Amino acid sequence: EVLLARRLVDVTRDGPGYVAHLSDGIALRSRAILLASGVDWRRLEVPGIDELLGSGVYYGAGPSEAVTCSGCRVFIVGGGNSAGQAVIRFSRYAAQVTLLVRGHSLEASMSQYLISQVMALGNVEVRTNAQVVGVESDVRLRALMVSSGGTVARLSADALFVCIGGVPRTQ
């Protein structure tokens, strides 16, 4: 049985299993419990970006999104392993993938095997010390304003995927 839209209040041991106590008073006994609490993505604090969610701006970067970016100019923000994996995935479909990294290098936050794979891709550019400071749009994302080294550049963009981590919803 799958129960949705009920808050988990408590979990207690019950012999070899557990009892999950839900907010509506229901108690469920089981041998195992799988909690899928989700995640709240860390947000980019850029004016106008929230209005573009689903219209060129996305948090996370899964395989299903990569396929929809065939021939596109894709930007990925982040410097960790999830961003590196997204770059590799999107490079198979997108015309151009640009990784925007706030830090001065990938070595501080990405595994070496991913760095090697990312750097070997012909349609990938890595920009370090780079930060999105603005967006340009009509009904969807058209360009990013990226600050790097004291200058701001306008970069044409079809999609922006933000991979800067998240906070698990464990409360």
Phi, psi and chi 1 to 4 in degrees:
 res  aa     phi    psi   chi1   chi2   chi3   chi4
   1 GLU       -  135.0 -179.7  179.3    5.2      -
   2 VAL  -110.5  124.0  177.5      -      -      -
   3 LEU  -111.4  126.2  -59.5  174.4      -      -
   4 LEU  -113.3  159.0  -58.9  174.8      -      -
   5 ALA    58.6   36.7      -      -      -      -
   6 ARG  -128.0  131.6  -69.1 -173.0  175.1   92.8
   7 ARG   -80.7  134.3 -176.2  172.6  -69.3  -83.9
   8 LEU   -77.1  124.6  178.2   66.9      -      -
   9 VAL   -97.1  -40.0  176.2      -      -      -
  10 ASP  -161.7  155.6 -167.3   21.6      -      -
  11 VAL  -129.4  128.6  175.7      -      -      -
  12 THR  -126.4  157.2   56.9      -      -      -
  13 ARG   -76.5  145.9  -74.8  -71.1 -112.6  162.8
  14 ASP  -143.1   85.8 -178.5   34.4      -      -
  15 GLY    61.4 -123.1      -      -      -      -
  16 PRO   -81.5   -2.5   29.7  -34.5      -      -
  17 GLY  -127.7 -150.4      -      -      -      -
  18 TYR  -140.4  160.5  -57.6   90.9      -      -
  19 VAL  -124.0  123.4  177.9      -      -      -
  20 ALA   -98.1  122.9      -      -      -      -
  21 HIS  -101.4  120.3  -56.9  -86.2      -      -
  22 LEU   -99.5  162.6  -55.8 -179.1      -      -
  23 SER   -63.9  -22.8   60.1      -      -      -
  24 ASP   -90.6   10.7   60.3   -0.1      -      -
  25 GLY    92.6   -8.5      -      -      -      -
  26 ILE   -71.8  138.3  -69.5  177.8      -      -
  27 ALA  -118.0  125.2      -      -      -      -
  28 LEU  -112.2  126.7  -58.2  168.1      -      -
  29 ARG   -98.4  139.1  -66.3 -175.3 -167.5  -43.8
  30 SER  -159.9  165.9   67.1      -      -      -
  31 ARG   -83.1  -25.3  -72.4 -172.7  175.8 -161.8
  32 ALA  -142.9  153.9      -      -      -      -
  33 ILE  -132.3  131.6  -64.3  175.4      -      -
  34 LEU  -113.7  119.8  172.5   65.3      -      -
  35 LEU  -106.5  121.3  -57.6  174.0      -      -
  36 ALA  -116.2   83.8      -      -      -      -
  37 SER   -84.3  -10.7   60.4      -      -      -
  38 GLY    81.6 -172.2      -      -      -      -
  39 VAL  -145.0  146.0   66.3      -      -      -
  40 ASP  -102.0  114.5  -71.8  -39.1      -      -
  41 TRP   -69.2  139.6  -63.5  109.0      -      -
  42 ARG   -65.3  138.0  -71.2 -167.1  179.4  103.3
  43 ARG  -101.1  148.8  -60.7  -71.5 -167.7  171.1
  44 LEU   -82.6  129.4  -84.1 -175.5      -      -
  45 GLU   -91.5   78.4  -60.4  -62.2  -34.0      -
  46 VAL  -127.6  126.7  175.8      -      -      -
  47 PRO   -56.3  132.6  -21.7   30.8      -      -
  48 GLY    85.9   -7.8      -      -      -      -
  49 ILE   -71.7  -36.8 -156.6  163.9      -      -
  50 ASP   -64.7  -30.3  -73.8  -17.7      -      -
  51 GLU   -69.3  -15.8  -70.0   77.6   23.9      -
  52 LEU  -100.8    4.7  -66.4  171.8      -      -
  53 LEU   -59.1  124.5  -71.7  175.8      -      -
  54 GLY    84.8   -6.8      -      -      -      -
  55 SER  -122.6   44.8  -65.5      -      -      -
  56 GLY   117.4  -15.7      -      -      -      -
  57 VAL  -119.3  130.4  173.9      -      -      -
  58 TYR  -140.7  145.4  -51.2   90.7      -      -
  59 TYR  -100.7  129.2  -76.0   89.0      -      -
  60 GLY    84.6  172.8      -      -      -      -
  61 ALA  -159.0   87.4      -      -      -      -
  62 GLY   -91.1  171.1      -      -      -      -
  63 PRO   -58.6  -36.0  -21.5   30.2      -      -
  64 SER   -66.7  -32.1   59.5      -      -      -
  65 GLU   -72.3  -33.8  -72.9   91.6    0.3      -
  66 ALA   -60.4  -42.5      -      -      -      -
  67 VAL   -61.9  -33.5  175.8      -      -      -
  68 THR   -76.3   -5.3   65.8      -      -      -
  69 CYS  -103.1   24.9  -68.5      -      -      -
  70 SER   -59.8  123.3 -177.1      -      -      -
  71 GLY    76.6    7.1      -      -      -      -
  72 CYS   -91.4  165.4  -66.3      -      -      -
  73 ARG   -98.0  107.2  -64.7  163.1  -59.0 -162.8
  74 VAL  -109.2  137.0  172.5      -      -      -
  75 PHE  -117.2  139.0  -73.2   79.0      -      -
  76 ILE  -125.2  128.9  -62.8  169.8      -      -
  77 VAL  -102.8  127.3  172.4      -      -      -
  78 GLY   147.0  162.4      -      -      -      -
  79 GLY  -131.4    4.8      -      -      -      -
  80 GLY   -95.3 -173.2      -      -      -      -
  81 ASN   -62.3  -37.1  -74.6   -9.8      -      -
  82 SER   -64.4  -37.0   61.0      -      -      -
  83 ALA   -67.4  -41.9      -      -      -      -
  84 GLY   -62.5  -42.9      -      -      -      -
  85 GLN   -63.8  -38.4  -68.7  163.1  -11.6      -
  86 ALA   -64.6  -41.2      -      -      -      -
  87 VAL   -58.5  -47.3  166.4      -      -      -
  88 ILE   -61.6  -45.4  -67.3  165.3      -      -
  89 ARG   -62.1  -48.2 -175.3  178.3  -54.2  121.9
  90 PHE   -71.4  -27.8  -80.5   85.1      -      -
  91 SER   -63.6  -21.3   71.1      -      -      -
  92 ARG   -71.3  -21.3  -64.3 -178.4 -167.8  123.2
  93 TYR  -120.2  -41.5  -57.8   95.6      -      -
  94 ALA   -74.1  151.5      -      -      -      -
  95 ALA   -69.0  -41.6      -      -      -      -
  96 GLN  -143.1  134.6  176.6   67.2   36.6      -
  97 VAL  -122.4  127.3  178.4      -      -      -
  98 THR  -118.4  123.8  -56.5      -      -      -
  99 LEU   -95.9  120.6  178.4   60.8      -      -
 100 LEU  -102.5  117.0  -58.6  173.4      -      -
 101 VAL  -116.4  124.3 -178.1      -      -      -
 102 ARG   -66.4  -36.0 -171.8  175.5   49.4 -170.7
 103 GLY   -76.8  179.0      -      -      -      -
 104 HIS   -87.6   -9.1   66.6  -82.9      -      -
 105 SER  -159.3  165.5   73.9      -      -      -
 106 LEU   -84.2  -23.5  -69.5  174.6      -      -
 107 GLU   -58.6  -28.7  -77.1   75.6   11.0      -
 108 ALA   -71.4  -23.2      -      -      -      -
 109 SER  -137.1   -2.9   54.4      -      -      -
 110 MET  -123.8  142.5 -170.9 -179.5  -69.0      -
 111 SER   -63.9  144.6  -63.6      -      -      -
 112 GLN   -60.2  -37.9 -172.9   57.9   49.2      -
 113 TYR   -63.0  -35.5   81.9   94.4      -      -
 114 LEU   -71.6  -41.2  -81.1  172.9      -      -
 115 ILE   -57.7  -45.4  -65.2  170.8      -      -
 116 SER   -60.8  -43.1  -62.3      -      -      -
 117 GLN   -66.6  -43.1  -71.1  178.8   22.0      -
 118 VAL   -62.4  -45.6  165.2      -      -      -
 119 MET   -68.0  -20.5  -63.2  -49.0 -137.6      -
 120 ALA   -84.7   -8.0      -      -      -      -
 121 LEU   -83.2  129.3  -63.9  168.1      -      -
 122 GLY   -72.7  -25.1      -      -      -      -
 123 ASN  -104.4   24.1   63.2  -22.6      -      -
 124 VAL  -120.0  134.5  171.2      -      -      -
 125 GLU  -120.4  136.1  176.4 -174.5    6.7      -
 126 VAL  -110.8  123.8  176.4      -      -      -
 127 ARG  -115.2  115.1  -68.7 -175.9  176.3 -141.2
 128 THR   -94.3  168.6   56.0      -      -      -
 129 ASN    51.4   37.7  -61.9  -48.9      -      -
 130 ALA  -119.4  141.6      -      -      -      -
 131 GLN  -144.9  132.7 -167.7  166.4  -13.1      -
 132 VAL   -72.3  124.9  176.9      -      -      -
 133 VAL  -118.2   -8.5  -65.7      -      -      -
 134 GLY  -166.1  164.0      -      -      -      -
 135 VAL  -131.0  152.9  -67.2      -      -      -
 136 GLU  -123.1  134.9 -172.5  178.4  -64.3      -
 137 SER  -153.4  162.7   63.8      -      -      -
 138 ASP  -114.4  -96.8   43.2   31.2      -      -
 139 VAL   -93.2   -9.5  -65.8      -      -      -
 140 ARG  -147.4  171.5   59.8  176.3  -65.0  105.6
 141 LEU   -59.8  133.0  178.3   67.5      -      -
 142 ARG  -122.0  -31.4  -62.6  -63.8  176.7 -152.8
 143 ALA  -157.5  158.8      -      -      -      -
 144 LEU  -117.4  144.0  -60.7  173.3      -      -
 145 MET   -99.8  117.9  -73.8    2.3  112.4      -
 146 VAL  -118.6  124.1  176.1      -      -      -
 147 SER   -92.7  131.8  173.8      -      -      -
 148 SER  -156.7  125.5 -178.4      -      -      -
 149 GLY    61.6   30.7      -      -      -      -
 150 GLY    87.3   -4.6      -      -      -      -
 151 THR  -116.4  154.5   62.0      -      -      -
 152 VAL  -114.2  127.2  175.5      -      -      -
 153 ALA  -114.1  143.6      -      -      -      -
 154 ARG   -93.6  121.8  179.7 -168.6  178.8  -80.8
 155 LEU  -120.7  120.4  -55.1  173.1      -      -
 156 SER   -60.6  135.3  -65.8      -      -      -
 157 ALA  -144.9  140.0      -      -      -      -
 158 ASP   -98.0  -28.9  -62.7  -53.3      -      -
 159 ALA  -153.5  146.1      -      -      -      -
 160 LEU  -128.5  122.2  170.3   65.4      -      -
 161 PHE  -113.2  124.1  -67.4   88.1      -      -
 162 VAL  -101.5  115.8 -178.4      -      -      -
 163 CYS  -123.7   65.9  -59.6      -      -      -
 164 ILE  -112.4   20.5   55.7  174.4      -      -
 165 GLY    95.1  175.7      -      -      -      -
 166 GLY  -154.1  171.5      -      -      -      -
 167 VAL  -116.7  122.5  177.7      -      -      -
 168 PRO   -62.8  143.4   -0.2    3.3      -      -
 169 ARG   -85.0   73.2  -68.3 -176.1 -165.1  151.0
 170 THR   -98.7   -4.2   55.8      -      -      -
 171 GLN   -64.4      -   70.1  -80.0    4.4      -
